[in-house]
Amino acid sequence: MARYAVELVFGDDEATRLAVRPAHREYLATLVERGVLVLSGPWVDDTGALLVFEVDGEGDLEKIFADDPYTPAGVVAETRVHEWKTVMGTWLPRD
């Protein structure tokens, strides 16, 4: 398993993003239930969000984002993906 920190940068269409957000959050809840989404949440200034995933690889992330309601709505201007090597803390990778 690999851990990825993913930053979403929201686009300018706030009305569409807010309309799609309930479906997006329901989708994220299914990822939590499956054990692939470790944590997520928007920045306080609502310009984007941080999501942390534990998946087999970036191919899994591509599928996850393809299925996210935010994707067809076009409300994310940029997605920054970083494989993350955590070394300390309570959210260390599962073995």
C-alpha positions in Angstrom: 0.0 0.0 0.0 1.1 3.5 -0.8 -0.1 6.7 0.9 -0.9 9.8 -1.2 -1.5 13.3 -0.2 -3.8 14.9 -2.8 -4.5 18.7 -2.9 -7.5 19.8 -4.8 -7.6 23.4 -6.0 -11.1 24.6 -6.6 -12.1 26.5 -9.7 -14.1 29.7 -9.9 -17.6 28.0 -10.3 -18.6 28.0 -6.6 -22.3 27.6 -7.3 -21.8 24.3 -9.3 -19.3 23.0 -6.7 -21.7 23.7 -3.8 -24.5 22.0 -5.8 -22.4 18.9 -6.4 -20.7 18.8 -3.0 -23.3 16.6 -1.3 -22.8 13.9 -3.9 -19.0 14.3 -3.7 -19.1 13.9 0.1 -21.4 10.8 -0.1 -18.8 9.4 -2.6 -16.0 10.1 -0.2 -17.9 8.4 2.6 -17.9 5.2 0.5 -14.1 5.5 0.2 -13.8 5.8 3.9 -15.9 2.7 4.4 -13.6 0.8 1.9 -10.6 1.9 3.9 -8.8 3.8 1.1 -9.6 7.4 2.2 -7.8 8.1 5.5 -8.9 11.7 5.9 -10.2 14.7 3.9 -11.4 18.2 4.3 -11.5 21.7 2.7 -9.1 24.5 3.5 -10.6 27.0 5.9 -10.6 29.6 3.1 -12.5 27.2 0.9 -10.1 27.4 -2.0 -9.4 23.7 -2.1 -9.0 20.6 0.0 -6.6 18.0 1.2 -7.3 14.2 0.9 -5.1 11.4 2.1 -5.4 8.0 0.5 -4.0 4.5 1.1 -4.1 2.6 -2.2 -2.0 0.2 -4.3 -0.8 3.0 -6.7 -1.6 6.0 -8.8 -3.8 3.9 -11.1 -6.2 3.5 -8.2 -6.2 7.2 -7.6 -7.0 7.8 -11.3 -10.1 5.5 -11.0 -11.1 7.2 -7.7 -11.1 10.7 -9.2 -12.7 9.5 -12.4 -15.7 8.3 -10.3 -15.8 11.4 -8.1 -18.9 13.6 -8.9 -16.6 16.7 -8.8 -14.8 15.4 -12.0 -17.6 15.6 -14.5 -18.8 18.8 -12.9 -15.5 20.4 -13.7 -15.2 22.2 -10.4 -11.5 21.3 -9.6 -9.0 23.5 -11.4 -6.0 21.5 -10.4 -5.1 18.3 -8.6 -1.7 17.9 -7.0 -0.7 14.3 -6.1 2.2 13.4 -3.9 3.2 10.0 -2.7 3.7 10.6 1.0 6.2 8.7 3.2 4.9 9.2 6.7 7.4 8.5 9.4 5.7 9.8 12.6 2.2 10.3 13.9 -1.0 8.4 14.6 -1.8 7.9 10.9 1.1 5.7 10.0 0.5 3.3 7.1 -1.1 -0.1 7.7 1.1 -3.1 7.2 
